[in-house]
């Protein structure tokens, strides 16, 4: 936990920027994961601008197109080459198989580094953790659409539970 607190402080005070000396050179300081329809034109754009202003090199997927269940090799590389991940969990985050696959990849690449920061944007962390409300609705749909691949759905569920158990921030803009 102490390492996470130090990493979060470095991220917030700007000392985690690309110019800071590290044992490994990262292509990005932060990988930003978010549901575009919920937060792109507001919270996420504002967060991205503030990170850029602090010279924190941030990857934000601006294509905004859900191309399917599996993430592209380029996005996978961006996740692997990022020191931190900020995951903006919003009401419709779990309805996107793209976001869920991205989150699972973030956990696969970053869990050992302890560098994932969740932001619960207009959602209760316990609803994410226990997949209630819009999260339950999304998984009911995913279970029907992916009944031949329940391991994938279980992986998405586990990733959401894991991210909701991390120390993070809650932001209510309602």
PLY file of the C-alpha trace (Angstrom):
ply
format ascii 1.0
element vertex 174
property float x
property float y
property float z
element edge 173
property int vertex1
property int vertex2
end_header
0.00 0.00 0.00
2.87 2.36 0.77
4.26 1.83 -2.74
0.84 2.59 -4.22
0.50 5.76 -2.14
3.95 6.90 -3.28
3.14 6.10 -6.92
-0.17 7.96 -6.71
1.57 10.99 -5.15
4.17 10.95 -7.93
1.43 10.83 -10.54
-0.51 13.68 -8.99
2.39 16.00 -8.29
3.83 15.50 -11.76
7.04 13.79 -10.68
5.98 10.68 -12.60
6.31 12.45 -15.93
8.34 11.02 -18.77
11.27 13.23 -17.81
11.55 11.70 -14.34
14.31 9.11 -14.07
12.98 5.57 -13.71
14.43 2.09 -13.91
12.36 1.55 -17.05
11.51 4.00 -19.78
7.78 4.10 -20.28
6.21 5.25 -23.52
3.28 6.65 -21.51
2.97 7.71 -17.92
-0.77 6.96 -17.86
-3.16 4.78 -19.81
-6.66 6.24 -19.53
-9.57 3.76 -19.71
-13.11 5.13 -19.94
-16.52 4.65 -21.55
-16.66 7.33 -24.22
-20.42 7.83 -24.27
-20.45 8.47 -20.50
-17.43 10.68 -19.93
-15.53 11.60 -23.12
-16.97 15.09 -23.59
-16.60 16.21 -20.01
-14.88 14.46 -17.16
-12.39 12.43 -19.20
-11.44 15.31 -21.51
-10.95 17.54 -18.47
-8.83 14.91 -16.70
-6.77 14.32 -19.85
-6.17 18.07 -20.29
-5.02 18.41 -16.66
-2.65 15.44 -16.99
-1.22 16.92 -20.20
-0.87 20.32 -18.52
1.22 18.63 -15.80
3.42 17.09 -18.55
2.09 13.62 -17.75
2.18 11.73 -21.04
-1.22 10.08 -21.29
-2.63 7.57 -23.76
-6.30 8.14 -24.52
-8.00 6.08 -27.22
-9.81 8.77 -29.18
-11.31 6.62 -31.88
-14.42 6.08 -29.79
-15.49 3.12 -31.92
-16.25 -0.22 -30.37
-14.76 -2.62 -32.85
-15.58 -5.84 -31.05
-14.69 -7.87 -28.02
-10.93 -8.08 -28.51
-8.60 -5.14 -28.23
-6.12 -4.29 -30.95
-2.39 -5.05 -30.70
-1.74 -1.27 -30.66
-3.95 -0.79 -27.63
-2.38 -3.80 -25.94
1.06 -2.21 -26.51
-0.11 1.12 -25.10
-1.30 -0.63 -21.93
1.96 -2.59 -21.57
4.03 0.54 -22.16
2.22 2.66 -19.56
3.43 3.11 -16.01
-0.03 3.82 -14.55
-3.63 3.16 -15.53
-6.53 5.37 -14.57
-9.85 3.57 -15.01
-12.89 5.85 -15.08
-15.77 3.57 -14.07
-19.08 5.10 -15.12
-22.68 3.83 -15.35
-22.29 2.31 -18.85
-18.67 1.12 -18.55
-19.67 -2.55 -18.17
-22.02 -2.42 -21.16
-18.95 -2.15 -23.41
-17.16 -5.41 -24.16
-14.32 -3.22 -25.41
-13.95 -1.51 -22.02
-14.17 -4.83 -20.18
-11.53 -6.43 -22.40
-9.34 -3.36 -21.93
-9.77 -3.60 -18.14
-8.86 -7.30 -18.15
-5.73 -6.46 -20.17
-4.84 -3.67 -17.74
-4.98 -6.17 -14.88
-2.96 -8.71 -16.80
-0.22 -6.16 -17.52
-0.21 -3.98 -14.41
-1.31 -5.92 -11.33
2.24 -6.69 -10.20
3.20 -3.01 -10.37
0.25 -1.85 -8.25
-0.36 1.10 -10.52
-4.08 1.06 -11.25
-6.19 3.95 -9.99
-9.97 3.61 -10.27
-12.22 6.65 -10.42
-15.85 5.83 -9.66
-17.67 8.43 -11.75
-21.37 8.62 -10.90
-21.28 5.02 -9.65
-21.08 3.49 -6.19
-17.93 1.35 -5.77
-20.05 -1.39 -4.14
-22.29 -1.53 -7.25
-19.17 -2.15 -9.32
-17.80 -4.69 -6.82
-21.05 -6.67 -6.61
-22.18 -5.89 -10.18
-25.50 -4.35 -9.25
-27.62 -1.83 -11.15
-26.33 -1.02 -14.64
-23.43 -3.43 -14.06
-25.86 -6.32 -13.42
-27.88 -5.36 -16.51
-24.75 -5.33 -18.64
-23.64 -8.76 -17.44
-27.07 -10.27 -18.04
-26.67 -9.15 -21.66
-23.06 -10.37 -21.90
-23.99 -13.79 -20.51
-26.64 -14.18 -23.24
-24.38 -12.96 -26.03
-21.31 -14.91 -24.91
-22.86 -18.10 -23.50
-20.36 -20.12 -25.54
-17.48 -18.30 -23.84
-18.41 -17.85 -20.18
-14.72 -17.87 -19.23
-14.42 -14.50 -20.95
-17.45 -13.14 -19.08
-16.02 -14.49 -15.80
-12.71 -12.76 -16.57
-14.55 -9.46 -17.11
-16.47 -9.93 -13.84
-13.26 -10.66 -11.93
-11.56 -7.58 -13.42
-14.43 -5.34 -12.30
-14.41 -6.85 -8.83
-10.64 -6.45 -8.59
-10.63 -2.82 -9.72
-13.43 -1.97 -7.28
-11.33 -3.35 -4.42
-8.48 -0.93 -5.14
-8.09 2.41 -3.40
-9.48 5.08 -5.69
-11.63 8.18 -5.92
-15.35 8.70 -6.11
-16.72 11.57 -8.18
-20.41 12.36 -8.37
-21.35 14.91 -10.98
-25.10 14.51 -10.65
0 1
1 2
2 3
3 4
4 5
5 6
6 7
7 8
8 9
9 10
10 11
11 12
12 13
13 14
14 15
15 16
16 17
17 18
18 19
19 20
20 21
21 22
22 23
23 24
24 25
25 26
26 27
27 28
28 29
29 30
30 31
31 32
32 33
33 34
34 35
35 36
36 37
37 38
38 39
39 40
40 41
41 42
42 43
43 44
44 45
45 46
46 47
47 48
48 49
49 50
50 51
51 52
52 53
53 54
54 55
55 56
56 57
57 58
58 59
59 60
60 61
61 62
62 63
63 64
64 65
65 66
66 67
67 68
68 69
69 70
70 71
71 72
72 73
73 74
74 75
75 76
76 77
77 78
78 79
79 80
80 81
81 82
82 83
83 84
84 85
85 86
86 87
87 88
88 89
89 90
90 91
91 92
92 93
93 94
94 95
95 96
96 97
97 98
98 99
99 100
100 101
101 102
102 103
103 104
104 105
105 106
106 107
107 108
108 109
109 110
110 111
111 112
112 113
113 114
114 115
115 116
116 117
117 118
118 119
119 120
120 121
121 122
122 123
123 124
124 125
125 126
126 127
127 128
128 129
129 130
130 131
131 132
132 133
133 134
134 135
135 136
136 137
137 138
138 139
139 140
140 141
141 142
142 143
143 144
144 145
145 146
146 147
147 148
148 149
149 150
150 151
151 152
152 153
153 154
154 155
155 156
156 157
157 158
158 159
159 160
160 161
161 162
162 163
163 164
164 165
165 166
166 167
167 168
168 169
169 170
170 171
171 172
172 173
